[in-house]
């Protein structure tokens, strides 16, 4: 009973403006008090859980995202995709594809929003796209970094649920491809109906071949990273180190856009982000130990199964909870709190943990753009310089007609997320 207050308490603390890590600390203090847990033992177990080689990938992929922003890599990718994505809805298609490529290198949504949003917003406005629709499309497409490997969210899921990182990476590829296609088609449908896409007034002096040549070093990064992981050349952790070094080489030696100041800001930004995530992980590990000792996940499973008797109903309940949690918390918090809590329920209903990884990732895409908190959508509106109210309805349209069907397809068609891990012999 006491544990049921933990999640509302976390939401209230975050809503009051307390940093996410310290909101977790507040929940830990509450659970430690009500269950009279030994804090020394919990701290020791928490630090042991953090002693994982897999977690080394976190700061390296985060650093890669920052280096892409300051090293000119994102600009080359966008320039290439802009020349490639022509025809009706071409500029919107360019944003979606740029986010896909960016996600295949950095694995983070915030880096994609900052880089792609700051570069593409004004050109999209000049082509007739309303700022609210730009922010909505940016918010959804930036989260392709969660679905397209490597993904920091999937690394966290694998760590807290003790699954294979490579298998969790592969599980989200199928849903990511369908989401990309859905976003492109939906944007093309809206052009000429909800708004008019104006012809470009600028003529790029560079030929397509020149733009492609300039983008090749940047485009080679996802090929090296993903090819290395699934080709058995290196582990996901080693891939993170390769990605960071490659981004440094491409941005510093090929594009030559790094300065000592920008490099320093990238390192500091990556360190701050990593520190926050590690604190959240530490407190969540300690919270999980208390919940496991008190058999809270098992009690939750029994309570839901006593009310919802069918596996379909249980899956729908979990989807709803994940979306609501994602609307109130960031993707890291949802992954480290909700995923371990509902994993026993999913396993009891015949859902493979790797399949559940894909469900969690797709749910975060919807939740992170859903009011009232909508953390990703708010950040997109800030970058696009538009009030949140102008982006809410376009965002709801994207989620209702594209993201939600992808979530339901992922939930009730397990082969969509399990086929690729099986083909790669990861399960």
C-alpha positions in Angstrom: 0.0 0.0 0.0 2.7 2.5 0.9 4.5 1.8 -2.3 1.5 3.0 -4.3 2.3 6.5 -3.1 5.8 6.4 -4.6 4.9 7.2 -8.2 2.5 10.1 -7.4 5.2 11.4 -5.0 7.8 11.4 -7.7 5.4 13.2 -10.1 4.6 15.8 -7.5 8.3 16.5 -6.6 9.1 16.9 -10.3 6.1 19.1 -10.8 7.3 21.4 -8.0 10.5 22.0 -10.0 12.8 19.7 -8.1 15.5 18.3 -10.3 14.7 14.8 -11.5 17.6 13.1 -9.7 16.6 14.7 -6.4 13.0 13.8 -6.9 14.1 10.2 -7.1 16.1 10.8 -3.9 12.9 12.1 -2.2 11.1 8.9 -3.2 14.0 6.8 -1.9 13.9 8.6 1.4 10.1 8.0 1.7 10.4 4.3 1.0 13.4 3.9 3.3 11.4 5.5 6.1 8.1 3.6 5.6 9.8 0.2 5.1 12.6 0.8 7.6 15.2 -0.2 5.1 18.9 -0.3 5.8 20.3 2.7 3.8 23.9 1.5 4.1 23.1 -1.9 2.5 21.0 -0.1 -0.2 23.8 2.2 -1.0 26.3 -0.6 -1.4 23.9 -2.6 -3.6 23.2 0.5 -5.7 26.9 1.1 -6.3 27.4 -2.5 -7.2 24.6 -2.2 -9.8 26.3 0.8 -11.3 29.6 -1.2 -11.7 28.6 -2.3 -15.2 30.7 -2.2 -18.4 27.5 -1.5 -20.3 27.0 1.8 -18.5 30.3 3.1 -19.9 28.4 3.5 -23.2 26.2 6.2 -21.7 28.7 9.1 -21.4 30.3 8.2 -24.7 27.1 8.2 -26.7 26.0 11.4 -25.0 29.3 13.0 -25.8 28.9 11.9 -29.4 25.6 13.8 -29.6 27.2 17.0 -28.3 30.2 16.6 -30.7 27.8 16.3 -33.6 26.2 19.6 -32.7 29.4 21.5 -32.5 31.4 19.7 -35.2 29.3 20.5 -38.2 28.2 16.9 -38.6 24.5 17.7 -38.2 24.6 20.5 -40.8 26.1 18.2 -43.5 23.5 15.5 -42.8 20.7 18.0 -43.1 22.1 19.5 -46.3 22.4 16.1 -47.9 18.9 15.0 -46.9 17.4 18.3 -48.1 18.8 17.7 -51.6 17.6 14.1 -51.5 14.1 14.7 -50.2 12.3 16.5 -53.0 8.7 16.6 -54.1 5.6 17.1 -52.1 6.3 17.5 -48.4 10.0 17.3 -49.1 11.1 19.7 -46.3 9.1 17.7 -43.7 10.6 14.5 -45.0 14.0 16.0 -44.7 13.4 16.7 -41.0 12.2 13.2 -40.3 15.1 11.6 -42.2 17.7 13.9 -40.6 16.4 12.9 -37.2 16.6 9.2 -38.2 20.3 9.5 -39.2 21.1 11.7 -36.2 19.5 9.1 -33.9 21.6 6.3 -35.5 24.7 8.1 -34.3 23.9 9.8 -31.0 20.9 7.9 -29.5 19.4 11.0 -27.8 16.3 13.1 -28.5 17.5 16.3 -26.9 20.6 16.5 -29.1 18.5 16.0 -32.2 16.0 18.7 -31.2 18.8 21.2 -30.5 20.8 20.5 -33.7 18.1 19.8 -36.3 15.5 22.2 -34.9 17.9 25.1 -34.8 19.1 24.5 -38.3 15.8 23.6 -40.0 13.1 25.7 -38.3 13.6 29.0 -40.3 13.9 27.2 -43.7 10.7 25.3 -42.9 8.9 28.6 -42.0 10.1 30.1 -45.2 8.6 27.2 -47.1 5.2 27.8 -45.5 5.2 25.4 -42.6 3.4 26.8 -39.5 5.8 26.9 -36.5 3.4 24.8 -34.4 3.5 22.0 -37.0 7.3 22.3 -37.2 7.6 21.9 -33.4 5.2 18.9 -33.4 7.0 17.1 -36.2 10.4 17.9 -34.6 9.2 16.5 -31.2 8.0 13.2 -32.7 10.8 12.7 -35.1 13.6 13.6 -32.6 12.5 10.6 -30.6 13.5 8.3 -33.4 16.8 8.4 -31.5 15.1 6.2 -28.9 14.0 3.7 -31.5 16.9 3.7 -33.9 20.0 2.1 -32.4 22.1 3.0 -30.6 19.6 4.2 -28.1 20.5 5.5 -24.6 17.0 4.6 -23.5 17.4 1.0 -24.6 20.8 0.8 -22.8 19.1 1.8 -19.6 16.3 -0.7 -20.2 18.8 -3.5 -20.7 20.7 -2.6 -17.6 17.6 -2.3 -15.2 16.0 -5.5 -16.7 19.2 -7.5 -17.2 18.6 -8.0 -21.0 21.0 -8.0 -23.9 21.8 -4.5 -25.1 22.2 -5.6 -28.7 18.9 -7.5 -28.6 17.0 -4.4 -27.2 18.7 -2.3 -29.9 17.5 -4.6 -32.7 14.0 -4.9 -31.3 13.2 -1.2 -32.0 14.4 -1.2 -35.6 11.1 -2.5 -37.1 8.9 0.0 -35.2 11.3 2.8 -36.1 11.0 2.0 -39.9 7.2 2.0 -39.7 7.2 5.3 -37.7 9.5 7.0 -40.2 7.3 5.9 -43.1 4.1 7.0 -41.2 5.5 10.4 -40.4 6.6 11.1 -44.0 3.2 9.9 -45.5 1.2 11.9 -42.9 3.2 15.1 -43.6 2.7 14.6 -47.4 -1.0 14.2 -46.8 -1.2 17.5 -44.9 0.6 19.5 -47.5 -2.0 21.2 -49.6 -4.7 20.5 -47.1 -3.6 21.9 -43.7 -1.0 24.2 -45.2 0.8 25.0 -48.4 4.4 24.2 -49.0 6.0 27.0 -50.9 8.7 26.4 -53.6 12.2 27.1 -52.4 13.4 30.7 -53.1 17.0 29.7 -52.7 19.2 28.0 -55.3 22.0 25.9 -53.8 25.1 26.6 -55.7 26.6 23.3 -54.8 25.8 20.3 -57.0 24.2 17.2 -55.5 27.5 15.3 -56.0 29.4 18.0 -54.0 26.8 18.0 -51.2 26.9 14.2 -51.1 30.7 14.2 -51.0 30.7 16.7 -48.1 28.2 14.5 -46.2 29.9 11.2 -46.7 32.1 11.4 -43.6 29.0 12.1 -41.5 26.9 9.5 -43.1 29.6 6.9 -42.6 29.2 7.1 -38.8 25.9 5.1 -38.5 27.3 2.5 -40.9 30.4 2.1 -38.8 28.5 2.0 -35.5 25.7 -0.3 -36.5 27.8 -2.4 -38.8 30.3 -2.9 -36.1 27.7 -3.9 -33.4 25.7 -6.4 -35.5 28.7 -7.6 -37.5 30.3 -8.8 -34.2 33.3 -6.4 -34.6 32.7 -4.7 -31.3 30.3 -4.6 -28.4 27.8 -1.7 -27.9 30.1 -0.3 -25.3 33.0 -0.3 -27.7 30.8 1.1 -30.4 30.1 4.1 -28.1 33.9 4.7 -27.9 34.2 4.4 -31.6 31.3 6.8 -32.2 32.8 9.4 -29.9 36.3 9.2 -31.5 34.8 9.1 -35.0 32.7 12.2 -34.3 35.8 14.0 -33.0 37.9 13.0 -36.0 35.2 14.0 -38.5 34.3 17.2 -36.9 37.9 18.2 -36.0 40.0 16.9 -38.8 37.7 16.7 -41.8 35.1 19.5 -41.3 37.5 21.5 -39.0 34.7 23.2 -37.2 35.8 22.5 -33.6 37.3 25.2 -31.5 38.7 24.7 -28.0 35.7 26.5 -26.6 33.1 24.4 -28.5 35.0 21.2 -27.6 35.1 22.2 -23.9 31.4 23.0 -23.9 30.6 19.7 -25.5 32.6 17.8 -22.8 31.0 19.8 -20.0 27.5 19.4 -21.3 28.0 15.6 -21.7 29.4 15.4 -18.2 26.5 17.3 -16.7 23.9 15.1 -18.6 25.7 11.9 -17.6 26.0 12.9 -14.0 22.2 13.5 -13.8 21.4 10.1 -15.4 23.8 8.2 -13.2 22.3 9.8 -10.1 18.8 8.8 -11.3 20.1 5.3 -11.9 21.7 5.0 -8.5 18.5 6.0 -6.7 16.3 3.9 -9.0 18.5 0.8 -8.3 18.0 1.4 -4.5 14.3 1.9 -4.9 14.1 -1.3 -7.0 15.8 -3.2 -4.2 13.2 -2.1 -1.7 10.4 -2.9 -4.0 11.8 -6.3 -4.9 12.3 -7.1 -1.2 8.7 -6.1 -0.4 7.5 -8.1 -3.5 5.7 -5.0 -4.9 6.0 -6.0 -8.6 4.6 -9.4 -7.9 1.7 -7.9 -5.9 1.0 -5.4 -8.7 1.0 -8.3 -11.2 -1.5 -10.2 -9.1 -3.7 -7.1 -8.5 -3.9 -6.3 -12.2 -4.5 -9.9 -13.3 -7.4 -10.2 -10.7 -9.1 -7.3 -12.5 -8.0 -7.8 -16.1 -8.2 -11.4 -17.0 -7.1 -11.4 -20.6 -3.5 -10.8 -21.9 -4.9 -8.2 -24.4 -6.4 -6.2 -21.5 -3.2 -6.4 -19.5 -1.2 -5.1 -22.5 -3.6 -2.2 -23.0 -3.4 -1.3 -19.3 0.4 -1.3 -19.4 0.4 0.8 -22.6 -1.9 3.4 -21.0 0.2 3.6 -17.9 3.4 4.0 -19.9 1.9 6.8 -22.0 0.6 8.6 -18.9 3.9 8.2 -17.2 5.7 9.4 -20.3 3.5 12.5 -20.3 4.6 13.3 -16.8 8.2 12.2 -16.7 11.2 12.1 -19.0 12.1 8.9 -20.9 14.9 8.0 -18.5 12.6 8.1 -15.5 9.9 6.0 -17.3 12.5 3.4 -18.3 14.2 2.9 -15.0 10.9 3.1 -12.9 8.0 1.7 -14.9 9.9 -1.0 -17.0 11.1 -3.1 -14.0 7.8 -2.6 -12.2 5.7 -4.0 -15.0 8.1 -6.6 -16.4 6.8 -9.4 -14.2 3.3 -8.7 -15.4 4.4 -8.8 -19.1 6.3 -12.1 -18.6 3.2 -13.6 -16.8 1.2 -12.7 -19.9 3.6 -14.3 -22.3 5.4 -11.1 -23.5 9.1 -11.5 -24.1 11.3 -8.9 -22.2 12.9 -7.9 -25.5 9.4 -7.3 -27.0 8.6 -5.3 -23.9 11.6 -3.1 -24.7 10.1 -2.1 -28.0 6.7 -1.4 -26.3 8.4 0.9 -23.8 10.3 2.8 -26.5 7.1 3.3 -28.6 5.2 4.4 -25.5 7.8 7.0 -24.7 7.4 8.6 -28.2 3.8 9.3 -27.4 4.1 10.2 -23.7 7.0 12.6 -24.2 4.8 14.7 -26.6 1.6 14.5 -24.6 0.3 17.3 -22.3 0.4 18.2 -19.5 4.1 18.0 -19.1 5.2 16.9 -22.6 8.9 17.3 -22.0 10.0 16.8 -25.6 7.3 18.9 -27.1 8.1 21.8 -24.7 11.7 21.7 -25.7 10.8 21.6 -29.4 8.6 24.7 -29.0 11.4 26.4 -27.2 13.8 25.7 -30.1 11.2 26.7 -32.7 10.1 29.8 -30.8 6.4 29.0 -30.7 3.8 28.9 -27.9 3.0 25.3 -26.8 -0.7 25.8 -27.5 0.1 26.2 -31.2 1.8 22.8 -31.3 -0.6 20.7 -29.2 -3.2 20.0 -31.8 -0.6 19.1 -34.6 1.2 16.9 -32.1 -2.1 15.1 -31.1 -2.7 14.5 -34.8 0.8 13.0 -35.3 0.3 10.8 -32.2 -3.2 9.8 -33.0 -2.7 8.9 -36.7 0.9 7.7 -36.7 2.6 7.1 -33.3 -0.4 5.4 -31.6 -1.0 2.9 -34.5 2.7 2.1 -34.4 2.5 1.4 -30.7 -0.5 -0.9 -31.1 1.1 -2.7 -34.0 4.3 -3.2 -31.9 2.3 -4.4 -28.9 0.1 -6.9 -30.7 2.4 -8.0 -33.5 5.5 -9.4 -31.6 7.3 -10.4 -34.7 7.7 -6.8 -35.7 10.1 -6.3 -32.8 11.4 -9.9 -32.4 12.2 -10.9 -36.0 15.4 -8.9 -36.4 16.9 -10.0 -33.0 16.2 -13.6 -34.0 17.7 -13.2 -37.4 20.8 -11.7 -35.8 20.9 -14.6 -33.3 20.6 -12.3 -30.3 17.8 -14.3 -28.6 
